[in-house]
Amino acid sequence: MAEGVSRIAEARRRAAGAKQTALAAAVAGFLAIGLLAKQSHPGRASSTSQAPNVVVQSEEDDGGFSLTPGTIAPGGGSGGGAQTTVS
């Protein structure tokens, strides 16, 4: 084998080039995703934009069921729900 570069050395050179290419693509993708995320973040709204006035009106239909404040209490009945003695 009187070659100037061995097959192993050539393979290592190609592998190193592929690693550099993969690293460059990963960095570029990471930066692109970071910039897209920064641009689409809802907290990045312009201070000159005006929010539209939205008025929502709805009729409340509870279907005959209502909860009035302060009415959480056990019902009438036997006075307890769990059996406390064993016969």
DARAVEN-V826003 format. One record per pair of residues at least 4 apart in sequence whose C-alpha atoms are under 6 Angstrom apart, sorted by the first residue. I is the first residue (numbers start at 0). J is the second residue. D is the distance in whole Angstrom. If there is no record, write none. Layout:
i & j & d
I & J & D
I & J & D
This chain:
none
